[in-house]
Amino acid sequence: MVSSSVESNLNETLLYEQTAKRIHRLIKEGVYPPGSRLPSVRRLSEKWNVSISTVMEAYRQLDDRGVVEVRPKSGHFVRLAARKPAPAPARMPGEPKPVQVSDLILDIFHHTRNEGLFQLGAGIPCPDLLPIEKLHRTLGALARRKPVEAMRYNVPPGNFHLRVEIARRMIDAGCTINPDDIVTTFGCMDAVSLCMRAICKPGDIVAVESPTYYEFLQMLELLGCKALEIPTAYPGGLCQEALRFALDHHKIAALVVIPNFSNPTGTLMTDANKQALVDMMADYEIPIIEDDLYTDLHYGDERPRALKSFDRKGLVYYCSSFSKSLAPGYRVGWTAAGSLSPAIERLQAAGYIATAGLPEMAIAEFLSSGGFNAHVRRIRKEYQARTEALADAVRRYFPGEVKINPPLGGFYVWVEAPKRIDAVELLRRALDRGITITPGAVFSNSGRFQHFIRLNAAFFTEDKEHFIQTLGRLAAEMSR
């Protein structure tokens, strides 16, 4: 005869096993797909009329079998299926490396202050194509009309009128964003830096495109992070096969990417590739920091969609500014970082306390007046003509076979010169002739792209063709 206590224990054992089977059946039938949150212990206890301890034991059993996982303070979730490591791609990613970028980057910045140099190097817009007088008149009028507001601390998250205008413009990028989810910054790079600092800690691995914008590398160096370079190809952009391989073999903290008119290559990622990239990173639950600085300078009929527009998990942190299209000196940028926004505001408050109020007011006024749309329509056409003319001149005057990615937006031309040409040496010789260029080596932490050059077409007009002729002659002398 079985004692009542033993009988009770057997019944309890059968009950939690039955409960575990019921939960597992719901998972297998797709009611709760991989990654989804399961009902709370209390809810199942009440719904199925079993004790809380029975449900807890059922969940524990499923956790032991690898079906369910417990997330502290969040509850029970269906465990994601174990992924098979991706096969080695044809274009392999690099290995994570501590970042050590060259002082050459600082030299390139210093060259922008030298008015005696023809600016084919630094990534700055042409002042002749900016609405300087109109913006300055707006700035002055606001300072007179709202003197107290103009002098206040512009504490995070920044000017509300500007954030409303940015949210309206984001609709064209496929994004529905609340103005309260936008934080204004000192330009796009400040936005990217804040996102990096909110996500990453020293020693973390951050995936970047290769080639990538050299400022990303400088930021990672200052943060003490390692850069993992993912190869890119024209015209598709980031090699997602290589990225998946990297995700399966490294613990990556974040991906930093420029999907629309990447700097330096000018590559535009297709919508299908954007969707696939966002979905892949969501599967691994790894955040993306999206730099969308050049989208307003697209050459097509429609503004390309942002990666953020495909985001369903809140893992894409969007960054941009008006530095390339409107007013580089105003240093007005922003980030739509969703759940990361409070951390970003704390970093701002602990760093520089507030952004510049009057420039934000002026740009908000310019946007609301409709002047921005007319302005960017005009400069898009001009930049397209200048990049095409510059690319043609390079093909005519450079020696041997040069390869150029025809850009679809922005104002950069990415040139692959013959391999025997060292772009750093070409820069040194070009400076003696009053010309700046950006050597490809600064866009990588791995010593690649030594014979590549990024040229800025923003200042290039027909009467400046002789500068390209001089560069071509210097390259020819080096190749001999």
C-alpha positions in Angstrom: 0.0 0.0 0.0 1.4 3.4 -1.0 1.5 6.0 1.7 -0.5 9.3 1.1 2.8 11.4 1.0 4.4 9.1 -1.6 1.2 9.1 -3.6 1.1 12.9 -3.5 4.7 13.1 -4.7 3.9 10.8 -7.6 0.9 12.8 -8.6 2.9 16.0 -8.4 5.6 14.4 -10.6 3.0 13.3 -13.2 1.5 16.7 -13.1 4.6 18.8 -13.9 5.6 16.3 -16.6 2.1 16.6 -18.1 2.5 20.4 -17.8 5.9 20.3 -19.5 4.5 18.2 -22.3 1.6 20.6 -22.9 4.0 23.6 -23.1 6.4 21.7 -25.4 3.4 20.7 -27.7 2.4 24.4 -28.0 6.0 25.2 -28.9 6.2 22.4 -31.6 2.9 23.5 -33.1 4.2 27.0 -33.6 1.9 28.7 -31.1 5.1 30.0 -29.4 7.8 30.3 -32.1 11.6 30.4 -31.3 12.6 33.5 -29.4 9.0 34.3 -28.2 8.1 34.9 -24.7 6.1 32.2 -22.9 3.2 32.8 -20.4 4.2 33.7 -16.9 4.3 31.1 -14.2 1.3 32.7 -12.4 -0.7 33.0 -15.6 -0.3 29.3 -16.5 -1.0 28.3 -12.9 -4.3 30.1 -13.0 -5.2 29.0 -16.6 -4.4 25.3 -16.2 -5.4 25.1 -12.5 -2.1 23.7 -11.3 0.2 25.0 -8.6 2.9 27.6 -9.1 5.5 25.1 -8.1 4.3 22.6 -10.8 4.6 25.2 -13.5 8.1 26.3 -12.3 9.3 22.7 -12.3 7.8 22.1 -15.8 9.8 25.1 -17.0 12.9 23.9 -15.3 12.6 20.6 -17.0 12.2 22.2 -20.4 15.2 24.5 -19.6 17.3 21.4 -18.9 16.3 19.9 -22.2 17.3 23.0 -24.1 13.7 23.9 -25.1 13.2 26.9 -22.9 15.6 29.6 -21.5 15.2 31.8 -18.5 16.1 35.5 -18.9 16.5 37.3 -15.5 13.7 39.8 -14.8 12.2 39.0 -18.2 10.6 35.5 -17.9 10.7 32.3 -19.9 11.4 32.3 -23.6 11.4 29.6 -26.3 15.1 28.9 -27.0 16.3 29.8 -30.4 17.3 26.7 -32.4 21.0 26.0 -32.4 22.6 27.4 -35.6 24.9 25.4 -37.7 28.1 27.4 -38.2 28.1 29.1 -41.7 30.5 27.5 -44.2 33.6 29.5 -45.0 32.6 32.2 -47.5 34.5 33.0 -50.7 35.4 36.4 -49.2 36.6 35.8 -45.7 36.2 38.4 -42.9 39.3 39.6 -41.1 40.3 38.7 -37.6 39.4 41.0 -34.7 42.3 43.4 -34.1 43.0 46.2 -31.6 42.8 49.5 -33.6 45.9 51.5 -34.3 45.1 54.1 -36.9 47.7 56.3 -38.5 48.4 60.0 -37.6 47.9 60.5 -41.3 44.2 61.0 -40.5 45.0 64.0 -38.4 47.2 65.3 -41.3 44.2 65.0 -43.7 42.1 67.0 -41.3 44.7 69.7 -41.0 44.9 69.9 -44.8 41.2 71.1 -44.9 42.3 74.4 -43.2 44.9 75.1 -46.0 43.1 77.3 -48.5 46.1 77.0 -50.8 45.3 73.3 -51.5 42.7 72.0 -53.9 40.5 69.8 -51.8 40.2 66.4 -53.4 40.9 64.7 -50.0 38.8 65.7 -47.0 35.1 64.8 -46.9 33.7 68.3 -46.9 30.9 69.8 -49.1 31.5 72.7 -51.4 30.6 76.0 -49.7 29.4 77.4 -53.1 26.5 74.8 -53.0 25.3 75.6 -49.5 22.6 78.1 -48.6 24.9 80.1 -46.5 23.3 83.6 -46.7 19.8 82.2 -46.2 20.8 80.2 -43.1 22.7 83.1 -41.6 19.7 85.4 -42.1 17.5 82.9 -40.4 20.0 82.6 -37.6 20.1 86.3 -37.0 16.4 86.7 -37.2 15.8 84.0 -34.6 18.5 85.5 -32.3 16.6 88.9 -32.4 13.1 87.4 -32.2 13.8 84.8 -29.5 16.9 86.1 -27.6 16.2 84.3 -24.4 15.4 80.9 -26.0 18.5 81.3 -28.2 20.8 81.7 -25.1 19.4 78.8 -23.0 21.1 75.5 -22.4 19.8 73.2 -25.1 19.7 70.2 -22.8 19.0 66.6 -24.1 17.1 65.5 -26.0 17.4 68.8 -27.9 15.2 71.3 -29.7 11.7 69.9 -29.9 10.8 71.8 -33.1 13.8 70.3 -34.8 13.0 66.8 -33.6 9.5 67.1 -35.0 10.9 68.2 -38.4 13.4 65.3 -38.4 10.6 62.8 -37.6 8.6 64.1 -40.6 11.6 63.7 -42.9 12.2 60.2 -41.6 8.9 59.1 -43.1 10.6 59.4 -46.6 13.2 56.9 -45.4 10.4 54.5 -44.5 10.6 55.1 -40.7 7.8 56.1 -38.3 9.6 57.7 -35.4 8.2 59.7 -32.5 10.0 63.0 -31.9 10.6 61.9 -28.3 12.7 59.0 -29.6 15.1 61.5 -31.3 18.2 63.0 -29.5 20.1 65.8 -31.2 23.9 65.7 -31.3 26.9 67.6 -32.4 26.9 66.1 -35.9 26.6 62.5 -37.2 29.9 61.3 -35.8 28.9 62.4 -32.3 25.7 60.4 -32.7 27.7 57.3 -33.8 30.2 57.8 -30.9 27.4 58.1 -28.3 25.8 54.9 -29.6 29.1 53.1 -29.5 29.8 54.2 -26.0 26.4 53.2 -24.8 26.8 49.7 -26.3 30.5 48.8 -26.2 33.0 48.3 -23.5 36.8 48.0 -23.8 37.9 44.7 -25.4 34.6 44.2 -27.3 34.6 43.2 -30.9 32.8 45.6 -33.3 32.2 44.6 -36.9 32.8 47.2 -39.6 32.8 47.3 -43.4 36.1 47.0 -45.2 36.9 49.6 -46.3 35.1 51.7 -43.7 35.1 55.3 -42.7 38.3 56.0 -40.8 36.6 57.9 -38.0 34.9 54.7 -37.0 38.3 53.2 -36.5 39.5 56.2 -34.5 36.4 55.8 -32.2 37.1 52.1 -31.6 40.7 52.9 -30.8 39.7 55.4 -28.2 37.1 53.0 -26.7 39.7 50.2 -26.6 37.6 48.0 -28.8 38.7 45.5 -31.5 37.6 46.0 -35.2 36.5 43.0 -37.2 36.5 44.0 -40.9 33.8 42.5 -43.1 34.6 42.7 -46.9 32.4 44.6 -49.2 31.7 44.4 -52.9 30.3 46.7 -55.5 27.4 47.1 -55.9 25.9 45.0 -53.1 27.9 46.4 -50.2 28.6 44.4 -47.1 29.3 40.7 -47.8 26.6 39.1 -45.7 28.0 35.6 -46.2 31.2 36.8 -44.6 29.3 38.6 -41.8 27.4 35.4 -40.9 30.6 33.5 -40.7 32.0 36.1 -38.4 28.9 36.0 -36.2 29.2 32.2 -35.8 32.9 32.4 -34.8 33.2 35.6 -32.7 31.2 37.3 -30.0 30.4 40.6 -31.7 29.0 43.6 -29.7 27.7 45.6 -32.6 27.9 46.3 -36.4 28.6 49.8 -37.7 27.6 50.3 -41.3 26.8 53.0 -43.9 24.1 51.2 -46.1 23.4 54.3 -48.3 26.4 55.6 -50.3 29.0 54.2 -48.1 32.1 56.2 -47.3 34.5 55.7 -49.1 33.0 53.4 -51.8 29.7 55.1 -52.5 28.0 51.7 -52.4 24.2 51.6 -52.1 22.7 48.5 -50.5 19.6 47.2 -52.1 16.3 47.0 -50.1 16.5 43.2 -50.2 20.0 43.2 -48.8 19.0 45.7 -46.1 16.1 43.5 -45.1 18.4 40.4 -45.0 21.0 42.2 -43.0 18.5 43.5 -40.4 16.9 40.0 -40.1 20.3 38.3 -39.7 21.4 40.7 -36.9 18.0 40.3 -35.2 18.4 36.5 -35.2 21.7 37.0 -33.3 20.2 39.8 -31.3 23.2 42.1 -32.1 22.6 45.9 -32.5 23.4 47.8 -35.7 24.6 51.4 -35.6 23.4 52.9 -38.9 25.2 56.0 -40.3 22.9 57.5 -42.9 24.7 60.8 -43.5 24.6 60.9 -47.3 21.1 59.8 -48.2 19.8 63.3 -48.9 22.4 63.4 -51.7 21.0 60.5 -53.7 20.9 60.8 -57.5 17.8 58.7 -58.0 14.1 59.8 -58.0 13.4 58.5 -54.5 15.3 58.6 -51.2 16.6 55.2 -50.4 15.1 53.4 -47.4 17.0 53.3 -44.1 18.0 50.1 -42.4 15.9 51.4 -39.5 12.8 51.0 -41.7 13.2 47.2 -41.6 13.8 47.1 -37.9 11.2 45.1 -35.9 13.2 44.5 -32.7 14.5 47.9 -31.9 18.1 46.9 -32.6 18.9 49.5 -35.3 20.3 52.8 -33.9 20.0 55.4 -36.6 22.4 58.4 -36.9 22.6 61.3 -39.3 23.2 65.0 -39.6 22.9 68.1 -41.9 26.7 68.4 -42.2 27.0 67.2 -45.8 23.8 68.7 -47.2 23.2 72.0 -45.4 25.5 73.4 -42.7 28.7 71.6 -41.7 29.8 74.3 -39.3 26.5 74.3 -37.4 27.3 70.7 -36.2 23.7 69.6 -36.0 23.0 65.9 -36.0 20.8 63.4 -34.3 20.2 59.8 -33.4 17.0 57.8 -33.3 18.2 55.2 -30.8 14.9 54.0 -29.2 15.6 52.2 -26.0 19.2 53.5 -26.0 18.1 57.1 -25.9 18.2 57.4 -22.0 21.8 56.1 -21.9 22.7 58.6 -24.7 21.2 61.5 -22.9 23.1 60.5 -19.7 26.4 60.4 -21.7 25.6 63.9 -23.1 24.8 65.3 -19.7 28.0 63.9 -18.3 30.0 65.2 -21.2 29.0 68.5 -22.7 25.7 69.0 -20.9 23.9 70.6 -23.9 24.0 71.0 -27.7 24.0 74.4 -29.5 20.5 75.8 -29.3 20.6 78.6 -31.9 21.9 76.5 -34.8 19.2 73.8 -34.1 16.6 76.5 -34.1 17.8 77.9 -37.4 17.8 74.5 -39.1 14.4 73.7 -37.7 13.1 76.9 -39.2 14.8 76.2 -42.6 13.2 72.7 -42.7 9.7 73.9 -41.8 9.8 76.6 -44.4 10.3 74.1 -47.2 13.6 75.5 -48.2 15.5 72.3 -47.6 13.8 70.2 -50.2 14.4 72.7 -53.0 18.0 73.1 -51.9 18.9 69.4 -51.9 17.1 68.8 -55.3 19.5 71.4 -56.8 22.7 70.1 -55.2 22.0 66.5 -56.0 22.1 67.2 -59.7 25.3 69.2 -59.3 27.1 66.6 -57.3 26.0 63.9 -59.8 27.5 65.9 -62.6 30.7 66.6 -60.7 31.3 62.9 -59.6 30.7 61.7 -63.2 33.1 64.4 -64.6 35.8 63.5 -62.0 35.5 59.8 -62.7 35.9 60.4 -66.5 38.9 62.6 -65.9 40.6 59.9 -63.8 40.0 57.3 -66.5 41.6 59.6 -69.1 44.7 60.8 -67.1 45.6 57.9 -64.8 48.0 55.2 -66.1 47.1 51.6 -66.7 43.8 50.1 -65.7 41.9 52.0 -63.1 38.7 50.8 -61.6 36.0 53.1 -60.3 32.8 52.4 -58.5 30.2 54.7 -60.2 28.6 56.4 -57.2 24.8 56.7 -57.0 24.8 59.4 -54.4 27.1 61.6 -52.3 30.3 63.2 -53.7 33.1 60.6 -53.4 34.8 58.7 -56.1 36.6 55.5 -55.0 39.6 54.7 -57.3 41.5 51.5 -57.5 44.8 52.5 -59.1 47.4 50.0 -60.5 48.9 48.0 -57.6 52.4 49.4 -58.0 51.2 52.8 -56.9 51.4 53.6 -53.2 48.6 56.1 -52.5 50.4 57.5 -49.4 53.4 58.4 -51.5 51.1 59.8 -54.1 49.6 62.1 -51.4 53.0 63.4 -50.4 53.9 64.2 -54.0 50.4 65.7 -54.6 50.8 68.1 -51.6 53.9 69.6 -53.2 51.6 70.4 -56.2 48.9 71.9 -54.1 46.5 69.0 -54.1 45.0 66.8 -51.4 43.8 63.2 -51.7 42.8 60.5 -49.2 44.9 57.3 -49.4 42.9 54.1 -49.2 45.1 52.8 -46.3 43.3 55.0 -43.7 40.0 53.2 -44.4 41.3 49.9 -43.0 42.9 48.6 -39.8 44.5 45.7 -41.6 46.9 47.4 -44.0 44.7 46.9 -47.1 43.8 49.3 -49.9 47.4 50.7 -50.3 46.7 51.5 -54.0 43.2 52.9 -53.5 42.3 56.6 -53.4 39.2 58.4 -52.3 38.6 61.6 -54.2 36.2 64.3 -53.2 34.3 65.6 -56.3 32.4 68.3 -54.4 34.9 71.0 -55.6 35.5 69.6 -59.1 34.5 71.7 -62.1 35.7 71.8 -65.7 38.3 74.4 -64.9 39.8 72.1 -62.3 40.6 69.2 -64.6 44.3 70.1 -64.7 44.5 68.9 -61.1 43.5 65.4 -62.1 45.9 65.6 -65.0 48.7 66.5 -62.5 47.7 63.5 -60.3 47.7 61.2 -63.3 51.2 62.4 -64.3 52.5 61.8 -60.7 50.9 58.3 -60.7 52.5 57.5 -64.1 55.9 58.6 -62.7 55.5 56.3 -59.7 54.4 53.4 -61.8 57.6 53.6 -63.9 
